[in-house]
Amino acid sequence: MSPCFMTEDEFEDGYKQSVFYVDKEFKSEYEKHIAAMGHISNIAKSYIFKHWKLVKDWSNLEVVVEHGPTGDSTYYYAYKERIRTKDYPEGRNNIFLKFDKERKRKQNPVKTMDDVVLDPTDGDFSVTINGHEHWWIQDEAVIIIADYIEKQLKKQDEETSDNPKN
């Protein structure tokens, strides 16, 4: 999400407040940030590789995974009602309810994360989800999976510390 400003001066002043503000060497700074994103993604691959087996519940992972060789995408998500039917009366012409029903019908929840492969020679990263192999997945999916693992492990640790019998 990008901030919104009403004047050109407000626009510039608003971005001057950012830790990413630059006023010269734009191409060089931009290239540094792109390189940094690649480094973060590669670190996330290593994190996933080391921690994925510790996750007990994958059912809330929502991610689009692109299979590198073909470019085919698979959308993994578990349906959660987002539309309150009391706010949208049942009817043939209700686009919101139709969209919600379609999401429910097409849901594709992650049931199992079956395998993770990191090729350290070139950084290629592959996953097998619900028995479906995805080779050389894109960085955005890597970041989403790493974030999910991190949050799940934190949640699992909190549940364990709250319940000493676990």
N, C-alpha and C positions, 0 to 999 in steps of 0.2 A: 504494500500500500504506500502510495506516495503522498506527501503533504500537499495541501492546496493553499495557494496564495492569491490575493486579489490584485496585486500590482507587481511589476517587474522588480522594484526595489525590495518588496517583501519577499519575493522569490529568492533573490540573491542573499538577503540577510538571513532568511530561514536556513539556507544551506550552509551558511558560514558557521552556524551553531553545531554542525555535524562533525564528528570525529574524523570523517572522511573528506572534509573540505580541502580542496586544493585550489590554487590560483595560478598554477603554471605546470608545465611538463605533464599535460593532461594524458597524452598517449602512454607515456612511461608509467604514470600512476595507475592508469586503467589496466595496463598489462600486469603490473605487480599484483593488483587485486584479483585478476583472473588466475594468475599463478597461485596465489594464496588459496583460492577456492579449490584448485586442484590438489594442493597439499592437504587441506582439511578433508577432502573426500578420501584421499588415500589413507590418512590416519583413521578415518571412520571405517574403512575396509578392514584394517587391522583390528580395530575395536570389535567389529561384528564377528570377525573370524575367531577372536579369543573368547567372546561372551555369548554367542547365539544359543549354545546348548543350555545355558542357565535359565533361559526364559521358559516359564511354565505355561503361559497363555499368549497365543498369537492372535486370538480372535478379534481384537480391536485394531489390528494393523490395517491402515488404509493407505494403499500405495499403488501407483501405476508403474509396472515393471516392463521395460522394453527389452525384448530379446535382440541382442546386438546383431547377429548375423542376418536377420530378416527384417528387423525394425517393427515386428509385430508387438503390440502392446496388450498387456493383460491388466485389468483393473481389479484389484483385490479390495473388497470392503464387506463388512457385515452390515446388513440393513438395520438402521435405527430410525424409528418414526421421528420425523422432523416436522411434520405438519400435524397440527392438532385438528382432528376432524371436526371438533365442535366449532372451530373458527371458520371452517370451510364446509358448508352443508353438502351432503352427498348430491351429486348431480352429474349428468352426462357431460356438461360443458366446463366442469371445474378443472382447469389445467393443472393446478397445484396437486390435487388429489390424484390425477392421472400420472403426473410425474412421480409422485411418491409410490404409487402402486407399481410403476415400472421399475423403480429402484429396488423395491422389495423382490419383485419377480426375477430380476437379473443379478441379485446379490451374489458375490463370490467371496465368501469369507476365507481367511487364512485359517486352515485347520492344523496344518503342520508345516514347519520349516524343516525340510528333510536333509538339506546339505548346503554347505557354503564352501566355495572354492576361491582362494586367492592365489593368483599367479604372481609371485614376487618378482619375476624377471621383467614383466611389463606392466604390472598393476591391474591386469584384467581381473574382473570379479564376477563370479557367477553364483546363482542361488537356485535351489530347487524348492518350490513351494507347492504344497498339495500334490506332490509327485510330478510337477511340471517344471522342466529345466528352463532356466533363463540364463543364457550365456552373455557375458560382457555387458552387464547392466549399466545404465546411465548413472551419473553422479547424483542426480536428484533423488533417485530411488535409494541409493546407498545412504545418503544423509537421513532420509525418512526412516529407514530401517534402523540405523544406528541410534537415532533419537528415540525410537520406540523401545529398543533394547534398554537404553539408559533409563528411561522412565519406568519400564516394567521391573527392572532390577531394583530400582529405588523403592517402588511400590511393594515388591516382594520382601525387601529388607524391612520395611516399616511394618508389614503384616507379621513377619517373624518376630520382630522386637516387641510388638504389641501382644503377641500370643506366645509365651515362652514354651508351650507344649509342642510347637512346630519344630 
